[in-house]
Amino acid sequence: MSWYMSSYVQILFNIIYIMRTNIESDRIRRFMGIVDLVADGP
C-alpha cells in the first residue's frame, strides 16, 4: 500500500514539475519575443 502511494505521489510530482517547467519556458519564450520586438522596433 505504501509503495503504491509513494509511486503515485512521485508521478504526481513529475506531472507538476513538467507543467511548471512548460509554463516557465512559455513565459521565457514570450519575454524573448518582446525583447526581439523592442530590438527590431526603433
Backbone hydrogen bonds in HBPLUS format (Angstrom, degrees):
<---DONOR---> <-ACCEPTOR-->    atom                        ^
c    i                          cat <-CA-CA->   ^        H-A-AA   ^      H-
h    n   atom  resd res      DA  || num        DHA   H-A  angle D-A-AA Bond
n    s   type  num  typ     dist DA aas  dist angle  dist       angle   num
A0005-MET N   A0001-MET O   2.99 MM   4  6.27 164.4  2.01 153.9 157.7     1
A0006-SER N   A0002-SER O   2.90 MM   4  6.06 161.2  1.93 148.6 153.8     2
A0007-SER N   A0003-TRP O   3.01 MM   4  6.19 159.5  2.06 149.9 154.9     3
A0008-TYR N   A0004-TYR O   3.01 MM   4  6.19 153.4  2.08 146.5 154.3     4
A0009-VAL N   A0005-MET O   2.89 MM   4  6.15 159.7  1.93 152.6 157.8     5
A0010-GLN N   A0006-SER O   2.91 MM   4  6.11 152.0  1.99 143.0 151.1     6
A0011-ILE N   A0007-SER O   2.98 MM   4  6.24 158.7  2.03 147.5 152.1     7
A0012-LEU N   A0008-TYR O   2.93 MM   4  6.19 158.0  1.98 148.1 154.8     8
A0013-PHE N   A0009-VAL O   2.87 MM   4  6.14 159.2  1.91 151.7 156.6     9
A0014-ASN N   A0010-GLN O   2.93 MM   4  6.20 153.9  2.00 146.6 154.3    10
A0015-ILE N   A0011-ILE O   2.94 MM   4  6.25 158.2  1.99 152.5 157.5    11
A0016-ILE N   A0012-LEU O   2.98 MM   4  6.26 164.1  2.01 152.6 156.8    12
A0017-TYR N   A0013-PHE O   2.83 MM   4  5.99 159.9  1.87 149.8 155.8    13
A0018-ILE N   A0014-ASN O   2.89 MM   4  6.09 161.5  1.93 150.8 155.6    14
A0019-MET N   A0015-ILE O   2.92 MM   4  6.12 165.7  1.94 152.8 156.8    15
A0020-ARG N   A0016-ILE O   2.87 MM   4  6.03 158.7  1.91 148.7 154.9    16
A0021-THR N   A0017-TYR O   2.94 MM   4  6.16 161.3  1.97 150.7 155.3    17
A0022-ASN N   A0018-ILE O   2.92 MM   4  6.10 153.8  1.99 148.2 155.8    18
A0023-ILE N   A0019-MET O   2.95 MM   4  6.20 158.2  2.00 149.8 155.1    19
A0024-GLU N   A0020-ARG O   2.94 MM   4  6.18 161.4  1.98 148.8 154.1    20
A0025-SER N   A0021-THR O   2.86 MM   4  5.99 160.0  1.90 147.8 153.2    21
A0026-ASP N   A0022-ASN O   2.96 MM   4  6.10 152.9  2.04 144.4 151.8    22
A0027-ARG N   A0023-ILE O   2.96 MM   4  6.21 153.1  2.03 146.6 154.0    23
A0028-ILE N   A0024-GLU O   2.86 MM   4  6.13 156.7  1.92 149.0 155.7    24
A0029-ARG N   A0025-SER O   2.84 MM   4  6.03 157.0  1.89 145.2 151.7    25
A0030-ARG N   A0026-ASP O   2.93 MM   4  6.15 155.5  1.99 145.4 151.8    26
A0031-PHE N   A0027-ARG O   2.90 MM   4  6.12 156.8  1.95 147.1 153.8    27
A0032-MET N   A0028-ILE O   2.86 MM   4  6.12 156.7  1.91 150.8 157.1    28
A0033-GLY N   A0029-ARG O   2.94 MM   4  6.18 146.0  2.06 140.9 150.6    29
A0034-ILE N   A0030-ARG O   2.99 MM   4  6.34 150.2  2.08 147.6 154.9    30
A0035-VAL N   A0031-PHE O   2.95 MM   4  6.28 157.4  2.00 148.4 154.8    31
A0036-ASP N   A0032-MET O   2.87 MM   4  6.13 152.5  1.94 145.6 153.2    32
A0037-LEU N   A0033-GLY O   2.95 MM   4  6.24 155.1  2.01 145.9 152.4    33
A0038-VAL N   A0034-ILE O   2.94 MM   4  6.23 161.6  1.97 153.7 158.1    34
A0039-ALA N   A0035-VAL O   2.88 MM   4  6.06 157.5  1.93 148.2 155.0    35
A0040-ASP N   A0036-ASP O   2.84 MM   4  6.02 150.9  1.92 148.1 156.0    36
A0041-GLY N   A0037-LEU O   2.88 MM   4  5.88 149.2  1.98 147.0 155.4    37
